[in-house]
Amino acid sequence: MIDLQKLQKEIFKNKIAKGFNTTDVGLEFSLIHEELSEAFHAYRKKLPDLGEELADVAIYLMGLSAILNINLEDEILKKVEKNKNREYKKVNGVLNRTKEG
């Protein structure tokens, strides 16, 4: 299993070492959006680099989490548990939450 907190730190160190942005949060959100768009394009066009594009999304997300001092691993684990306890009901073909986690 991967230690996401350790990986976040490694990604942040690489951002510093390479001179990438580590302060402009808005830019990081925009770059994540750009990478997600590239991943969608690869998926839609059935390109062979879809996995690499998804990795870019994850790397940027972990970098942003490091900038914001958020332990993404802890947040993901908490959210997974919360989602497990939520209940949904399909109404007119749309899932609606009926119980909060």
C-alpha positions in Angstrom: 0.0 0.0 0.0 1.2 3.5 -0.8 1.8 6.0 2.1 0.0 9.0 0.6 1.3 11.4 3.2 4.9 10.5 2.3 4.1 10.7 -1.4 2.5 14.2 -0.9 5.8 15.3 0.8 7.8 13.9 -2.1 5.6 15.6 -4.7 5.9 18.9 -2.8 9.7 18.6 -2.6 9.8 17.9 -6.3 7.7 21.1 -6.9 10.3 23.1 -5.0 13.3 21.5 -6.6 12.0 22.0 -10.1 10.7 25.6 -9.4 7.0 24.8 -9.8 4.3 26.8 -8.2 3.9 26.3 -4.4 2.0 29.4 -3.4 -0.8 30.2 -5.9 -3.7 28.0 -4.9 -5.9 29.3 -7.6 -3.4 28.3 -10.2 -3.1 24.8 -8.8 -6.9 24.4 -9.0 -6.7 25.5 -12.6 -3.9 23.1 -13.4 -5.8 20.2 -11.8 -8.7 21.1 -14.0 -6.5 21.2 -17.1 -5.0 17.8 -16.2 -8.5 16.3 -15.7 -9.5 17.7 -19.1 -6.5 16.0 -20.7 -7.5 12.8 -19.0 -11.0 13.0 -20.3 -9.7 13.8 -23.8 -7.4 10.7 -23.6 -10.4 8.6 -22.5 -12.8 10.0 -25.2 -10.2 9.5 -27.9 -9.1 6.1 -26.6 -5.5 7.3 -26.3 -2.9 5.1 -24.7 -1.8 7.7 -22.2 -5.0 7.8 -20.1 -3.3 6.2 -17.1 -0.5 8.8 -17.3 -3.1 11.7 -17.5 -4.9 10.3 -14.4 -1.6 10.1 -12.6 -1.0 13.8 -13.4 -4.4 14.6 -11.9 -3.5 12.7 -8.7 0.0 14.3 -8.5 -1.4 17.8 -8.9 -4.1 17.1 -6.3 -1.5 15.8 -3.8 0.7 18.8 -4.5 -2.2 21.1 -3.8 -3.0 19.2 -0.6 0.6 19.7 0.5 0.5 23.4 -0.3 -2.7 23.6 1.9 -1.2 21.4 4.6 -4.0 18.9 4.2 -3.3 15.2 4.9 -5.1 13.8 1.9 -4.7 10.2 3.1 -6.7 11.0 6.3 -9.3 13.0 4.4 -9.8 10.2 1.8 -10.2 7.6 4.6 -12.7 9.7 6.5 -14.7 10.4 3.3 -14.8 6.7 2.3 -16.2 5.8 5.7 -18.8 8.7 5.5 -19.8 7.5 2.0 -20.3 3.9 3.2 -22.9 5.1 5.7 -24.9 7.2 3.3 -28.0 5.8 1.7 -29.5 6.7 -1.6 -32.8 6.1 -3.5 -33.3 6.4 -7.2 -36.1 8.8 -8.1 -36.9 9.4 -11.7 -33.6 7.8 -12.7 -31.6 10.1 -10.4 -29.9 9.0 -7.2 -30.9 11.1 -4.2 -29.3 10.9 -0.8 -31.8 9.8 1.8 -29.4 9.3 4.8 -26.3 11.3 5.6 -23.2 9.3 6.6 
